[in-house]
Amino acid sequence: MFISSAFAQTAPAAAGGDMQSSLMSMLPLVLMFVVLYFVMIRPQMKKQKEHKSMIDALAKGDEVVTAGGVLGKVSKMGESYVGLEVANGVEVQVQRSAVVQVLPKGTIK
């Protein structure tokens, strides 16, 4: 009287709907990768490209800052090392990749 009869139902036939559901389940993963690419990977690649072009454009007499915070004037150029004059008569050799910024002329006095 209070309990209704329960009838068993058969599962609907899957006619091509399986492929669509699998693609829809992959959509969030693909969207996450696209967002990750534009937010993290692409800007990092652009920054690396700019740093490489700055390193390639170094010349004698440029005033630079290294990754350690040392300021100096480029006095010698090598294949992978740069000689920095940090004071009169004091020269330090650093790797080219350690140079993080080229300063405007006359910044170091």
Gaussian input, Z-matrix of N, CA and C with variables (Angstrom, degrees):
# hf/3-21g

backbone

0 1
 N
 C     1     B1
 C     2     B2     1     A1
 N     3     B3     2     A2     1     D1
 C     4     B4     3     A3     2     D2
 C     5     B5     4     A4     3     D3
 N     6     B6     5     A5     4     D4
 C     7     B7     6     A6     5     D5
 C     8     B8     7     A7     6     D6
 N     9     B9     8     A8     7     D7
 C    10    B10     9     A9     8     D8
 C    11    B11    10    A10     9     D9
 N    12    B12    11    A11    10    D10
 C    13    B13    12    A12    11    D11
 C    14    B14    13    A13    12    D12
 N    15    B15    14    A14    13    D13
 C    16    B16    15    A15    14    D14
 C    17    B17    16    A16    15    D15
 N    18    B18    17    A17    16    D16
 C    19    B19    18    A18    17    D17
 C    20    B20    19    A19    18    D18
 N    21    B21    20    A20    19    D19
 C    22    B22    21    A21    20    D20
 C    23    B23    22    A22    21    D21
 N    24    B24    23    A23    22    D22
 C    25    B25    24    A24    23    D23
 C    26    B26    25    A25    24    D24
 N    27    B27    26    A26    25    D25
 C    28    B28    27    A27    26    D26
 C    29    B29    28    A28    27    D27
 N    30    B30    29    A29    28    D28
 C    31    B31    30    A30    29    D29
 C    32    B32    31    A31    30    D30
 N    33    B33    32    A32    31    D31
 C    34    B34    33    A33    32    D32
 C    35    B35    34    A34    33    D33
 N    36    B36    35    A35    34    D34
 C    37    B37    36    A36    35    D35
 C    38    B38    37    A37    36    D36
 N    39    B39    38    A38    37    D37
 C    40    B40    39    A39    38    D38
 C    41    B41    40    A40    39    D39
 N    42    B42    41    A41    40    D40
 C    43    B43    42    A42    41    D41
 C    44    B44    43    A43    42    D42
 N    45    B45    44    A44    43    D43
 C    46    B46    45    A45    44    D44
 C    47    B47    46    A46    45    D45
 N    48    B48    47    A47    46    D46
 C    49    B49    48    A48    47    D47
 C    50    B50    49    A49    48    D48
 N    51    B51    50    A50    49    D49
 C    52    B52    51    A51    50    D50
 C    53    B53    52    A52    51    D51
 N    54    B54    53    A53    52    D52
 C    55    B55    54    A54    53    D53
 C    56    B56    55    A55    54    D54
 N    57    B57    56    A56    55    D55
 C    58    B58    57    A57    56    D56
 C    59    B59    58    A58    57    D57
 N    60    B60    59    A59    58    D58
 C    61    B61    60    A60    59    D59
 C    62    B62    61    A61    60    D60
 N    63    B63    62    A62    61    D61
 C    64    B64    63    A63    62    D62
 C    65    B65    64    A64    63    D63
 N    66    B66    65    A65    64    D64
 C    67    B67    66    A66    65    D65
 C    68    B68    67    A67    66    D66
 N    69    B69    68    A68    67    D67
 C    70    B70    69    A69    68    D68
 C    71    B71    70    A70    69    D69
 N    72    B72    71    A71    70    D70
 C    73    B73    72    A72    71    D71
 C    74    B74    73    A73    72    D72
 N    75    B75    74    A74    73    D73
 C    76    B76    75    A75    74    D74
 C    77    B77    76    A76    75    D75
 N    78    B78    77    A77    76    D76
 C    79    B79    78    A78    77    D77
 C    80    B80    79    A79    78    D78
 N    81    B81    80    A80    79    D79
 C    82    B82    81    A81    80    D80
 C    83    B83    82    A82    81    D81
 N    84    B84    83    A83    82    D82
 C    85    B85    84    A84    83    D83
 C    86    B86    85    A85    84    D84
 N    87    B87    86    A86    85    D85
 C    88    B88    87    A87    86    D86
 C    89    B89    88    A88    87    D87
 N    90    B90    89    A89    88    D88
 C    91    B91    90    A90    89    D89
 C    92    B92    91    A91    90    D90
 N    93    B93    92    A92    91    D91
 C    94    B94    93    A93    92    D92
 C    95    B95    94    A94    93    D93
 N    96    B96    95    A95    94    D94
 C    97    B97    96    A96    95    D95
 C    98    B98    97    A97    96    D96
 N    99    B99    98    A98    97    D97
 C   100   B100    99    A99    98    D98
 C   101   B101   100   A100    99    D99
 N   102   B102   101   A101   100   D100
 C   103   B103   102   A102   101   D101
 C   104   B104   103   A103   102   D102
 N   105   B105   104   A104   103   D103
 C   106   B106   105   A105   104   D104
 C   107   B107   106   A106   105   D105
 N   108   B108   107   A107   106   D106
 C   109   B109   108   A108   107   D107
 C   110   B110   109   A109   108   D108
 N   111   B111   110   A110   109   D109
 C   112   B112   111   A111   110   D110
 C   113   B113   112   A112   111   D111
 N   114   B114   113   A113   112   D112
 C   115   B115   114   A114   113   D113
 C   116   B116   115   A115   114   D114
 N   117   B117   116   A116   115   D115
 C   118   B118   117   A117   116   D116
 C   119   B119   118   A118   117   D117
 N   120   B120   119   A119   118   D118
 C   121   B121   120   A120   119   D119
 C   122   B122   121   A121   120   D120
 N   123   B123   122   A122   121   D121
 C   124   B124   123   A123   122   D122
 C   125   B125   124   A124   123   D123
 N   126   B126   125   A125   124   D124
 C   127   B127   126   A126   125   D125
 C   128   B128   127   A127   126   D126
 N   129   B129   128   A128   127   D127
 C   130   B130   129   A129   128   D128
 C   131   B131   130   A130   129   D129
 N   132   B132   131   A131   130   D130
 C   133   B133   132   A132   131   D131
 C   134   B134   133   A133   132   D132
 N   135   B135   134   A134   133   D133
 C   136   B136   135   A135   134   D134
 C   137   B137   136   A136   135   D135
 N   138   B138   137   A137   136   D136
 C   139   B139   138   A138   137   D137
 C   140   B140   139   A139   138   D138
 N   141   B141   140   A140   139   D139
 C   142   B142   141   A141   140   D140
 C   143   B143   142   A142   141   D141
 N   144   B144   143   A143   142   D142
 C   145   B145   144   A144   143   D143
 C   146   B146   145   A145   144   D144
 N   147   B147   146   A146   145   D145
 C   148   B148   147   A147   146   D146
 C   149   B149   148   A148   147   D147
 N   150   B150   149   A149   148   D148
 C   151   B151   150   A150   149   D149
 C   152   B152   151   A151   150   D150
 N   153   B153   152   A152   151   D151
 C   154   B154   153   A153   152   D152
 C   155   B155   154   A154   153   D153
 N   156   B156   155   A155   154   D154
 C   157   B157   156   A156   155   D155
 C   158   B158   157   A157   156   D156
 N   159   B159   158   A158   157   D157
 C   160   B160   159   A159   158   D158
 C   161   B161   160   A160   159   D159
 N   162   B162   161   A161   160   D160
 C   163   B163   162   A162   161   D161
 C   164   B164   163   A163   162   D162
 N   165   B165   164   A164   163   D163
 C   166   B166   165   A165   164   D164
 C   167   B167   166   A166   165   D165
 N   168   B168   167   A167   166   D166
 C   169   B169   168   A168   167   D167
 C   170   B170   169   A169   168   D168
 N   171   B171   170   A170   169   D169
 C   172   B172   171   A171   170   D170
 C   173   B173   172   A172   171   D171
 N   174   B174   173   A173   172   D172
 C   175   B175   174   A174   173   D173
 C   176   B176   175   A175   174   D174
 N   177   B177   176   A176   175   D175
 C   178   B178   177   A177   176   D176
 C   179   B179   178   A178   177   D177
 N   180   B180   179   A179   178   D178
 C   181   B181   180   A180   179   D179
 C   182   B182   181   A181   180   D180
 N   183   B183   182   A182   181   D181
 C   184   B184   183   A183   182   D182
 C   185   B185   184   A184   183   D183
 N   186   B186   185   A185   184   D184
 C   187   B187   186   A186   185   D185
 C   188   B188   187   A187   186   D186
 N   189   B189   188   A188   187   D187
 C   190   B190   189   A189   188   D188
 C   191   B191   190   A190   189   D189
 N   192   B192   191   A191   190   D190
 C   193   B193   192   A192   191   D191
 C   194   B194   193   A193   192   D192
 N   195   B195   194   A194   193   D193
 C   196   B196   195   A195   194   D194
 C   197   B197   196   A196   195   D195
 N   198   B198   197   A197   196   D196
 C   199   B199   198   A198   197   D197
 C   200   B200   199   A199   198   D198
 N   201   B201   200   A200   199   D199
 C   202   B202   201   A201   200   D200
 C   203   B203   202   A202   201   D201
 N   204   B204   203   A203   202   D202
 C   205   B205   204   A204   203   D203
 C   206   B206   205   A205   204   D204
 N   207   B207   206   A206   205   D205
 C   208   B208   207   A207   206   D206
 C   209   B209   208   A208   207   D207
 N   210   B210   209   A209   208   D208
 C   211   B211   210   A210   209   D209
 C   212   B212   211   A211   210   D210
 N   213   B213   212   A212   211   D211
 C   214   B214   213   A213   212   D212
 C   215   B215   214   A214   213   D213
 N   216   B216   215   A215   214   D214
 C   217   B217   216   A216   215   D215
 C   218   B218   217   A217   216   D216
 N   219   B219   218   A218   217   D217
 C   220   B220   219   A219   218   D218
 C   221   B221   220   A220   219   D219
 N   222   B222   221   A221   220   D220
 C   223   B223   222   A222   221   D221
 C   224   B224   223   A223   222   D222
 N   225   B225   224   A224   223   D223
 C   226   B226   225   A225   224   D224
 C   227   B227   226   A226   225   D225
 N   228   B228   227   A227   226   D226
 C   229   B229   228   A228   227   D227
 C   230   B230   229   A229   228   D228
 N   231   B231   230   A230   229   D229
 C   232   B232   231   A231   230   D230
 C   233   B233   232   A232   231   D231
 N   234   B234   233   A233   232   D232
 C   235   B235   234   A234   233   D233
 C   236   B236   235   A235   234   D234
 N   237   B237   236   A236   235   D235
 C   238   B238   237   A237   236   D236
 C   239   B239   238   A238   237   D237
 N   240   B240   239   A239   238   D238
 C   241   B241   240   A240   239   D239
 C   242   B242   241   A241   240   D240
 N   243   B243   242   A242   241   D241
 C   244   B244   243   A243   242   D242
 C   245   B245   244   A244   243   D243
 N   246   B246   245   A245   244   D244
 C   247   B247   246   A246   245   D245
 C   248   B248   247   A247   246   D246
 N   249   B249   248   A248   247   D247
 C   250   B250   249   A249   248   D248
 C   251   B251   250   A250   249   D249
 N   252   B252   251   A251   250   D250
 C   253   B253   252   A252   251   D251
 C   254   B254   253   A253   252   D252
 N   255   B255   254   A254   253   D253
 C   256   B256   255   A255   254   D254
 C   257   B257   256   A256   255   D255
 N   258   B258   257   A257   256   D256
 C   259   B259   258   A258   257   D257
 C   260   B260   259   A259   258   D258
 N   261   B261   260   A260   259   D259
 C   262   B262   261   A261   260   D260
 C   263   B263   262   A262   261   D261
 N   264   B264   263   A263   262   D262
 C   265   B265   264   A264   263   D263
 C   266   B266   265   A265   264   D264
 N   267   B267   266   A266   265   D265
 C   268   B268   267   A267   266   D266
 C   269   B269   268   A268   267   D267
 N   270   B270   269   A269   268   D268
 C   271   B271   270   A270   269   D269
 C   272   B272   271   A271   270   D270
 N   273   B273   272   A272   271   D271
 C   274   B274   273   A273   272   D272
 C   275   B275   274   A274   273   D273
 N   276   B276   275   A275   274   D274
 C   277   B277   276   A276   275   D275
 C   278   B278   277   A277   276   D276
 N   279   B279   278   A278   277   D277
 C   280   B280   279   A279   278   D278
 C   281   B281   280   A280   279   D279
 N   282   B282   281   A281   280   D280
 C   283   B283   282   A282   281   D281
 C   284   B284   283   A283   282   D282
 N   285   B285   284   A284   283   D283
 C   286   B286   285   A285   284   D284
 C   287   B287   286   A286   285   D285
 N   288   B288   287   A287   286   D286
 C   289   B289   288   A288   287   D287
 C   290   B290   289   A289   288   D288
 N   291   B291   290   A290   289   D289
 C   292   B292   291   A291   290   D290
 C   293   B293   292   A292   291   D291
 N   294   B294   293   A293   292   D292
 C   295   B295   294   A294   293   D293
 C   296   B296   295   A295   294   D294
 N   297   B297   296   A296   295   D295
 C   298   B298   297   A297   296   D296
 C   299   B299   298   A298   297   D297
 N   300   B300   299   A299   298   D298
 C   301   B301   300   A300   299   D299
 C   302   B302   301   A301   300   D300
 N   303   B303   302   A302   301   D301
 C   304   B304   303   A303   302   D302
 C   305   B305   304   A304   303   D303
 N   306   B306   305   A305   304   D304
 C   307   B307   306   A306   305   D305
 C   308   B308   307   A307   306   D306
 N   309   B309   308   A308   307   D307
 C   310   B310   309   A309   308   D308
 C   311   B311   310   A310   309   D309
 N   312   B312   311   A311   310   D310
 C   313   B313   312   A312   311   D311
 C   314   B314   313   A313   312   D312
 N   315   B315   314   A314   313   D313
 C   316   B316   315   A315   314   D314
 C   317   B317   316   A316   315   D315
 N   318   B318   317   A317   316   D316
 C   319   B319   318   A318   317   D317
 C   320   B320   319   A319   318   D318
 N   321   B321   320   A320   319   D319
 C   322   B322   321   A321   320   D320
 C   323   B323   322   A322   321   D321
 N   324   B324   323   A323   322   D322
 C   325   B325   324   A324   323   D323
 C   326   B326   325   A325   324   D324

   B1=1.4239
   B2=1.5322
   B3=1.3570
   B4=1.4612
   B5=1.5247
   B6=1.3146
   B7=1.4577
   B8=1.5158
   B9=1.3459
   B10=1.4648
   B11=1.5177
   B12=1.2784
   B13=1.4589
   B14=1.5237
   B15=1.3226
   B16=1.4551
   B17=1.5090
   B18=1.3114
   B19=1.4490
   B20=1.5257
   B21=1.2965
   B22=1.4603
   B23=1.5178
   B24=1.3191
   B25=1.4539
   B26=1.5210
   B27=1.2968
   B28=1.4566
   B29=1.5226
   B30=1.3199
   B31=1.4594
   B32=1.5194
   B33=1.3368
   B34=1.4646
   B35=1.5248
   B36=1.2902
   B37=1.4594
   B38=1.5198
   B39=1.3503
   B40=1.4607
   B41=1.5219
   B42=1.3104
   B43=1.4611
   B44=1.5255
   B45=1.3441
   B46=1.4589
   B47=1.5213
   B48=1.2852
   B49=1.4575
   B50=1.5114
   B51=1.3162
   B52=1.4576
   B53=1.5295
   B54=1.3166
   B55=1.4605
   B56=1.5233
   B57=1.2941
   B58=1.4594
   B59=1.5248
   B60=1.2996
   B61=1.4633
   B62=1.5256
   B63=1.3304
   B64=1.4627
   B65=1.5300
   B66=1.3182
   B67=1.4649
   B68=1.5230
   B69=1.3105
   B70=1.4606
   B71=1.5311
   B72=1.3294
   B73=1.4587
   B74=1.5279
   B75=1.3236
   B76=1.4618
   B77=1.5177
   B78=1.3133
   B79=1.4664
   B80=1.5255
   B81=1.3250
   B82=1.4729
   B83=1.5297
   B84=1.3275
   B85=1.4612
   B86=1.5287
   B87=1.3213
   B88=1.4651
   B89=1.5302
   B90=1.3143
   B91=1.4645
   B92=1.5318
   B93=1.3197
   B94=1.4671
   B95=1.5221
   B96=1.3210
   B97=1.4576
   B98=1.5229
   B99=1.3225
   B100=1.4626
   B101=1.5275
   B102=1.3239
   B103=1.4640
   B104=1.5279
   B105=1.3280
   B106=1.4548
   B107=1.5251
   B108=1.3214
   B109=1.4611
   B110=1.5230
   B111=1.3286
   B112=1.4570
   B113=1.5284
   B114=1.3239
   B115=1.4668
   B116=1.5254
   B117=1.3355
   B118=1.4621
   B119=1.5287
   B120=1.3003
   B121=1.4650
   B122=1.5191
   B123=1.3065
   B124=1.4605
   B125=1.5312
   B126=1.3535
   B127=1.4677
   B128=1.5267
   B129=1.3353
   B130=1.4584
   B131=1.5237
   B132=1.3251
   B133=1.4609
   B134=1.5201
   B135=1.3241
   B136=1.4583
   B137=1.5300
   B138=1.3278
   B139=1.4636
   B140=1.5332
   B141=1.3363
   B142=1.4630
   B143=1.5229
   B144=1.3100
   B145=1.4639
   B146=1.5304
   B147=1.3351
   B148=1.4583
   B149=1.5309
   B150=1.3379
   B151=1.4619
   B152=1.5239
   B153=1.3288
   B154=1.4674
   B155=1.5224
   B156=1.3244
   B157=1.4682
   B158=1.5289
   B159=1.3413
   B160=1.4610
   B161=1.5299
   B162=1.3309
   B163=1.4674
   B164=1.5343
   B165=1.3157
   B166=1.4685
   B167=1.5266
   B168=1.3273
   B169=1.4607
   B170=1.5282
   B171=1.3337
   B172=1.4670
   B173=1.5225
   B174=1.3377
   B175=1.4590
   B176=1.5233
   B177=1.3238
   B178=1.4600
   B179=1.5209
   B180=1.3203
   B181=1.4617
   B182=1.5204
   B183=1.3279
   B184=1.4702
   B185=1.5228
   B186=1.3156
   B187=1.4577
   B188=1.5189
   B189=1.3457
   B190=1.4606
   B191=1.5270
   B192=1.3458
   B193=1.4574
   B194=1.5160
   B195=1.3338
   B196=1.4628
   B197=1.5227
   B198=1.3348
   B199=1.4600
   B200=1.5202
   B201=1.3188
   B202=1.4570
   B203=1.5155
   B204=1.3263
   B205=1.4583
   B206=1.5100
   B207=1.3167
   B208=1.4611
   B209=1.5229
   B210=1.3425
   B211=1.4577
   B212=1.5197
   B213=1.3226
   B214=1.4523
   B215=1.5101
   B216=1.3374
   B217=1.4576
   B218=1.5219
   B219=1.3159
   B220=1.4644
   B221=1.5251
   B222=1.3569
   B223=1.4595
   B224=1.5237
   B225=1.3090
   B226=1.4661
   B227=1.5168
   B228=1.3250
   B229=1.4596
   B230=1.5223
   B231=1.3196
   B232=1.4522
   B233=1.5173
   B234=1.3188
   B235=1.4662
   B236=1.5230
   B237=1.3283
   B238=1.4598
   B239=1.5244
   B240=1.3409
   B241=1.4608
   B242=1.5230
   B243=1.3219
   B244=1.4554
   B245=1.5167
   B246=1.3171
   B247=1.4576
   B248=1.5151
   B249=1.3363
   B250=1.4603
   B251=1.5194
   B252=1.3153
   B253=1.4546
   B254=1.5212
   B255=1.3425
   B256=1.4633
   B257=1.5200
   B258=1.3328
   B259=1.4619
   B260=1.5293
   B261=1.3149
   B262=1.4665
   B263=1.5232
   B264=1.3118
   B265=1.4464
   B266=1.5261
   B267=1.3197
   B268=1.4646
   B269=1.5232
   B270=1.3289
   B271=1.4675
   B272=1.5215
   B273=1.3198
   B274=1.4587
   B275=1.5201
   B276=1.3228
   B277=1.4583
   B278=1.5164
   B279=1.3265
   B280=1.4650
   B281=1.5237
   B282=1.3145
   B283=1.4543
   B284=1.5241
   B285=1.3079
   B286=1.4746
   B287=1.5214
   B288=1.3340
   B289=1.4551
   B290=1.5257
   B291=1.3453
   B292=1.4583
   B293=1.5191
   B294=1.3202
   B295=1.4681
   B296=1.5222
   B297=1.3304
   B298=1.4604
   B299=1.5233
   B300=1.3436
   B301=1.4556
   B302=1.5031
   B303=1.3237
   B304=1.4487
   B305=1.5196
   B306=1.3356
   B307=1.4580
   B308=1.5246
   B309=1.3245
   B310=1.4659
   B311=1.5197
   B312=1.3300
   B313=1.4718
   B314=1.5339
   B315=1.3407
   B316=1.4503
   B317=1.5219
   B318=1.3078
   B319=1.4567
   B320=1.5279
   B321=1.3151
   B322=1.4722
   B323=1.5124
   B324=1.3177
   B325=1.4729
   B326=1.4937
   A1=111.67
   A2=119.50
   A3=120.35
   A4=113.08
   A5=116.09
   A6=120.13
   A7=107.62
   A8=114.43
   A9=117.76
   A10=109.33
   A11=116.15
   A12=121.23
   A13=109.30
   A14=117.00
   A15=122.86
   A16=108.59
   A17=116.55
   A18=121.43
   A19=108.59
   A20=116.97
   A21=122.33
   A22=108.85
   A23=114.34
   A24=119.09
   A25=109.03
   A26=117.04
   A27=121.12
   A28=109.09
   A29=116.59
   A30=121.39
   A31=109.26
   A32=117.71
   A33=119.72
   A34=110.50
   A35=116.92
   A36=121.98
   A37=109.71
   A38=117.18
   A39=122.25
   A40=108.22
   A41=116.22
   A42=120.75
   A43=109.34
   A44=117.49
   A45=121.38
   A46=113.59
   A47=120.39
   A48=123.00
   A49=112.52
   A50=117.98
   A51=122.54
   A52=111.16
   A53=117.95
   A54=122.37
   A55=110.24
   A56=116.21
   A57=120.08
   A58=110.64
   A59=118.20
   A60=120.83
   A61=111.10
   A62=117.86
   A63=119.69
   A64=110.43
   A65=117.63
   A66=120.08
   A67=111.10
   A68=116.73
   A69=120.39
   A70=110.70
   A71=117.38
   A72=119.30
   A73=111.55
   A74=118.76
   A75=123.19
   A76=112.43
   A77=117.70
   A78=122.06
   A79=113.17
   A80=121.40
   A81=119.47
   A82=113.41
   A83=116.67
   A84=120.50
   A85=110.94
   A86=116.46
   A87=120.96
   A88=109.88
   A89=117.49
   A90=120.39
   A91=111.20
   A92=117.77
   A93=120.55
   A94=110.81
   A95=117.48
   A96=120.51
   A97=110.97
   A98=117.90
   A99=121.33
   A100=110.55
   A101=116.84
   A102=120.40
   A103=110.00
   A104=117.73
   A105=122.01
   A106=111.08
   A107=117.04
   A108=120.85
   A109=110.88
   A110=117.47
   A111=120.04
   A112=112.97
   A113=118.10
   A114=120.35
   A115=111.90
   A116=117.92
   A117=119.48
   A118=114.58
   A119=117.95
   A120=120.72
   A121=111.80
   A122=118.19
   A123=121.96
   A124=112.63
   A125=119.94
   A126=118.29
   A127=113.29
   A128=117.42
   A129=119.89
   A130=111.06
   A131=117.49
   A132=120.75
   A133=110.81
   A134=117.06
   A135=121.44
   A136=110.65
   A137=116.31
   A138=121.13
   A139=110.72
   A140=116.98
   A141=120.83
   A142=111.14
   A143=116.58
   A144=121.57
   A145=110.64
   A146=117.24
   A147=120.89
   A148=110.88
   A149=117.56
   A150=121.25
   A151=110.61
   A152=116.82
   A153=120.60
   A154=111.15
   A155=117.36
   A156=119.46
   A157=110.87
   A158=117.99
   A159=120.68
   A160=110.23
   A161=117.04
   A162=121.37
   A163=110.63
   A164=116.70
   A165=120.42
   A166=111.88
   A167=117.74
   A168=121.55
   A169=113.49
   A170=118.15
   A171=120.36
   A172=110.51
   A173=115.38
   A174=120.90
   A175=108.86
   A176=116.43
   A177=120.59
   A178=109.12
   A179=114.88
   A180=120.08
   A181=113.86
   A182=118.32
   A183=121.08
   A184=109.43
   A185=115.87
   A186=121.11
   A187=107.52
   A188=115.96
   A189=120.59
   A190=111.25
   A191=114.69
   A192=123.41
   A193=106.96
   A194=116.38
   A195=120.02
   A196=110.01
   A197=115.68
   A198=121.39
   A199=111.40
   A200=118.31
   A201=122.17
   A202=113.12
   A203=117.41
   A204=121.07
   A205=113.97
   A206=118.05
   A207=121.72
   A208=108.97
   A209=115.49
   A210=120.95
   A211=108.38
   A212=116.65
   A213=119.51
   A214=111.58
   A215=113.78
   A216=121.54
   A217=108.03
   A218=117.01
   A219=121.61
   A220=108.69
   A221=115.97
   A222=120.13
   A223=112.17
   A224=117.17
   A225=121.50
   A226=108.78
   A227=115.68
   A228=121.43
   A229=108.50
   A230=116.03
   A231=121.16
   A232=109.72
   A233=114.91
   A234=119.93
   A235=111.08
   A236=116.55
   A237=119.54
   A238=113.21
   A239=117.11
   A240=121.42
   A241=110.70
   A242=115.24
   A243=122.57
   A244=107.42
   A245=116.74
   A246=120.84
   A247=109.31
   A248=116.82
   A249=121.80
   A250=109.30
   A251=116.03
   A252=120.92
   A253=106.69
   A254=116.22
   A255=120.70
   A256=111.85
   A257=118.02
   A258=124.05
   A259=106.61
   A260=117.24
   A261=120.17
   A262=110.12
   A263=116.26
   A264=121.52
   A265=114.74
   A266=118.70
   A267=121.80
   A268=108.51
   A269=114.82
   A270=119.52
   A271=110.12
   A272=115.63
   A273=122.83
   A274=107.85
   A275=115.71
   A276=119.08
   A277=109.11
   A278=116.50
   A279=122.23
   A280=108.57
   A281=115.60
   A282=119.55
   A283=109.50
   A284=115.68
   A285=119.82
   A286=111.69
   A287=117.00
   A288=120.64
   A289=112.30
   A290=117.96
   A291=121.12
   A292=112.53
   A293=117.62
   A294=121.06
   A295=107.88
   A296=116.21
   A297=120.23
   A298=113.16
   A299=117.91
   A300=119.49
   A301=110.43
   A302=116.31
   A303=122.20
   A304=106.82
   A305=115.07
   A306=121.20
   A307=110.96
   A308=118.07
   A309=120.20
   A310=110.67
   A311=116.88
   A312=122.10
   A313=110.17
   A314=115.97
   A315=120.69
   A316=114.16
   A317=118.51
   A318=121.06
   A319=110.75
   A320=116.29
   A321=121.28
   A322=107.89
   A323=116.59
   A324=120.19
   A325=110.59
   D1=-49.87
   D2=176.27
   D3=-91.05
   D4=-16.86
   D5=-177.94
   D6=-102.36
   D7=125.31
   D8=178.58
   D9=-86.13
   D10=159.88
   D11=-179.66
   D12=-74.89
   D13=138.05
   D14=178.29
   D15=-99.58
   D16=131.51
   D17=179.44
   D18=-114.00
   D19=136.31
   D20=178.45
   D21=-74.99
   D22=136.11
   D23=178.70
   D24=-111.53
   D25=145.23
   D26=177.99
   D27=-87.82
   D28=151.53
   D29=178.73
   D30=-71.28
   D31=140.81
   D32=178.26
   D33=-67.21
   D34=149.66
   D35=-179.35
   D36=-71.96
   D37=134.41
   D38=-179.58
   D39=-89.19
   D40=101.00
   D41=-179.65
   D42=-111.23
   D43=81.45
   D44=177.45
   D45=84.18
   D46=-7.32
   D47=-179.93
   D48=-74.70
   D49=-18.56
   D50=-178.37
   D51=-67.20
   D52=-40.05
   D53=-179.66
   D54=-66.20
   D55=-40.67
   D56=-178.81
   D57=-67.54
   D58=-39.20
   D59=-179.99
   D60=-67.96
   D61=-34.79
   D62=178.78
   D63=-70.44
   D64=-36.07
   D65=176.45
   D66=-67.63
   D67=-38.00
   D68=179.65
   D69=-68.75
   D70=-31.11
   D71=177.67
   D72=-74.04
   D73=-24.50
   D74=177.97
   D75=-83.36
   D76=-18.36
   D77=-175.84
   D78=-57.54
   D79=-46.23
   D80=178.96
   D81=-61.22
   D82=-37.07
   D83=178.75
   D84=-65.13
   D85=-43.59
   D86=179.16
   D87=-65.24
   D88=-42.65
   D89=179.37
   D90=-64.41
   D91=-37.71
   D92=177.50
   D93=-63.69
   D94=-41.07
   D95=179.28
   D96=-65.61
   D97=-40.77
   D98=179.24
   D99=-63.20
   D100=-44.06
   D101=178.83
   D102=-64.80
   D103=-42.76
   D104=178.11
   D105=-59.65
   D106=-40.52
   D107=179.55
   D108=-62.44
   D109=-48.29
   D110=-175.67
   D111=-76.20
   D112=-24.30
   D113=-177.59
   D114=-91.44
   D115=-35.70
   D116=-173.77
   D117=-117.25
   D118=-49.10
   D119=-170.84
   D120=-73.06
   D121=-48.91
   D122=-176.50
   D123=-63.10
   D124=-46.61
   D125=177.46
   D126=-63.00
   D127=-35.03
   D128=178.49
   D129=-66.36
   D130=-40.24
   D131=177.78
   D132=-64.50
   D133=-39.09
   D134=178.70
   D135=-64.74
   D136=-41.11
   D137=179.31
   D138=-64.82
   D139=-41.07
   D140=178.06
   D141=-63.39
   D142=-39.87
   D143=-179.93
   D144=-64.83
   D145=-42.17
   D146=178.45
   D147=-65.92
   D148=-39.42
   D149=179.44
   D150=-64.82
   D151=-41.63
   D152=179.17
   D153=-63.56
   D154=-41.77
   D155=179.34
   D156=-67.84
   D157=-34.06
   D158=176.93
   D159=-66.44
   D160=-42.74
   D161=179.60
   D162=-64.08
   D163=-40.56
   D164=179.90
   D165=-67.98
   D166=-26.36
   D167=-177.40
   D168=-90.17
   D169=2.49
   D170=179.06
   D171=-61.84
   D172=143.08
   D173=178.62
   D174=-141.89
   D175=164.15
   D176=177.29
   D177=-61.16
   D178=138.99
   D179=178.67
   D180=94.51
   D181=-11.92
   D182=177.59
   D183=-69.39
   D184=141.29
   D185=175.82
   D186=-98.94
   D187=126.21
   D188=-171.02
   D189=-132.25
   D190=164.21
   D191=172.44
   D192=-119.31
   D193=134.81
   D194=178.41
   D195=-93.56
   D196=172.80
   D197=179.58
   D198=-63.71
   D199=-25.83
   D200=178.62
   D201=-84.79
   D202=-4.74
   D203=178.73
   D204=94.46
   D205=8.31
   D206=-179.78
   D207=-81.52
   D208=129.44
   D209=176.69
   D210=-99.82
   D211=138.95
   D212=179.87
   D213=-165.91
   D214=170.29
   D215=179.01
   D216=-107.86
   D217=131.88
   D218=-178.52
   D219=-66.61
   D220=121.97
   D221=-179.83
   D222=-114.11
   D223=-28.52
   D224=178.53
   D225=-134.98
   D226=143.98
   D227=178.29
   D228=-118.53
   D229=129.11
   D230=175.39
   D231=-123.26
   D232=-177.74
   D233=-179.64
   D234=-64.84
   D235=-48.27
   D236=-178.98
   D237=-125.44
   D238=-2.62
   D239=179.27
   D240=-123.86
   D241=155.40
   D242=178.52
   D243=-129.21
   D244=135.51
   D245=175.23
   D246=-91.19
   D247=123.60
   D248=179.66
   D249=-109.99
   D250=131.27
   D251=173.28
   D252=-92.59
   D253=108.95
   D254=-176.58
   D255=-92.67
   D256=-20.57
   D257=174.99
   D258=-154.68
   D259=172.97
   D260=179.29
   D261=-61.51
   D262=115.99
   D263=178.40
   D264=82.22
   D265=0.24
   D266=179.81
   D267=-111.29
   D268=116.78
   D269=-178.51
   D270=-122.85
   D271=137.45
   D272=-179.40
   D273=-123.47
   D274=139.39
   D275=175.74
   D276=-99.77
   D277=131.75
   D278=177.27
   D279=-132.40
   D280=159.97
   D281=175.75
   D282=-70.80
   D283=148.81
   D284=178.02
   D285=-58.63
   D286=-38.05
   D287=-177.23
   D288=-68.99
   D289=-15.09
   D290=178.66
   D291=-77.59
   D292=-14.28
   D293=178.05
   D294=-76.34
   D295=122.17
   D296=-176.43
   D297=-108.70
   D298=-18.81
   D299=-177.62
   D300=-154.31
   D301=141.40
   D302=172.25
   D303=-103.09
   D304=124.72
   D305=-177.24
   D306=-89.53
   D307=157.26
   D308=174.15
   D309=-64.28
   D310=150.97
   D311=-179.54
   D312=-59.34
   D313=137.31
   D314=177.53
   D315=88.22
   D316=5.22
   D317=-179.97
   D318=-71.81
   D319=-42.03
   D320=179.83
   D321=-89.50
   D322=128.43
   D323=-179.96
   D324=-115.61

